[in-house]
Amino acid sequence: MPQRLVITGRSQEPRGRFAEELRRLRTERGLSLRDLAKEVGWDASQFSKMESGRTLGGPEVVQALDQFYGTPGLLVTLWELAVADPTQFKEQYRRYMILESEAVNLWHYAVSRPPGLLQTDGYAREALAAGGLMGPELDQQVEARVGRRELLKGGDAPTFRSILSEAVLRTPLREARGWQEQLEYLVEASERPNVTVQVLPFGAGSHGLASTDLMFLRLLDSRTVAYAENDAHGELIEEPSRVERFQRTYDAVRDMALPPAESRKFILRMVEEA
């Protein structure tokens, strides 16, 4: 196979290309990071981290930069590609992340923590730090995880159903305000037309997913794959017979869960108690 022709000599990796474009636009205008901060309104350290690739920043700052540089949509487009780039995730998750980005329907069961697609920045940081990450690696993985939330936004976003064990809502963060923000985000997400959140109360009794987080992805070719995970192991399941068995178990759990409206009220009560 012939090698890919590189015309510009710039990075072909989305995160690197985004950082390079930010540096190019600023230096072409002869601006220091401090000058840029004065013009756009964010702290100079934020732009330094973005230009070094340590952080991607949020959509608001990227939109502000597009407006300032007169590059309508360019930086937002590069940012979206960087956020969605599966290579920013650990290698064992990359194939799953590619499939997730292509899914038209997703449905999920959570044992003890909210799904990554519905985690706030604060929740993701504490959860990943508890797993041993720190420093720049922690920053990058937090950003990669919360960037997944973009998948559920926009007119062509997939439908998503998440069933939360009551244990999810009874296992708070150490920081009270961060936990309240996470609960509020679950309520907010549940009000979107493409998102359904249900709660499985403790009183529902025993079931077949008591120790397994589970995600199903329905793809454009009508195939459904599953991803099962516990604290020690994650597995992408593509064999139709195994997917079907998991799906029957999931359907039984869904039938035991509270309806969406009652689930929303349940979470709102938890917000009041937080």
NORVENNOR-V188482 format. One line per field, one symbol per residue. ss: DSSP state (a for helix, b for strand, c for the rest). phi: phi as a letter, one per 20 degrees, with the letter a starting at -180 (. if undefined). burial: + if it has 16 or more other ideal C-beta (glycine too) atoms within 10 Angstrom, else -. A space follows every 10 residues. Layout:
# NORVENNOR-V188482
ss->???
phi->???
burial->???
This chain:
# NORVENNOR-V188482
ss->cccccccccc cccaaaaaaa aaaaaaaacc ccaaaaaaaa cccaaaaaaa aaccccccaa aaaaaaaaac cccaaaaaaa aaaacaaacc aaaaaaaaaa aaccbbbbbb cccccaaacc aaaaaaaaaa ccccaaaaaa aaaaaaaaaa aaccccccbb bbbbbaaaac cccccaaaaa aaaaaaaaaa ccccbbbbbb caaacccccc ccbbbbbbcc cccbbbbbbc cccbbbbcca aaaaaaaaaa aaaaaaccca aaaaaaaaaa aaac
phi->.ffffdeeme geegffffff ffffffffem defffffffe odfgffffff fenfbemdff fffffgffem cgnfffffff fffeffffeg gfdffffffg fefdbcbbcd ebbffgfcef gfffffffff eofbmgffgf ffffffffgf gednfdffeb dcddgggged dfffefffff fffffffgff effeccdcdd fgffnfbecf ccfbcdceef emfcdccdbc fdbcbeddfg ffgfffffff gffgfefffg ffffffffff ffef
burial->---------- --+++-++++ ++--++---- +-+--++--+ -+---++-++ +-+-++++-- ++-+++-++- ----+--+++ -+++++-++- --+--++-++ --+--+++++ +-++++++++ ++++++++-- --+----+++ ++++++++++ ++-----+++ ++++++-++- -++----+++ +++++++-++ ---+++++++ ------+-+- --++++++-- ---++++++- -----++--- --+--+--++ --+---++-+ --++-++--+ +--+
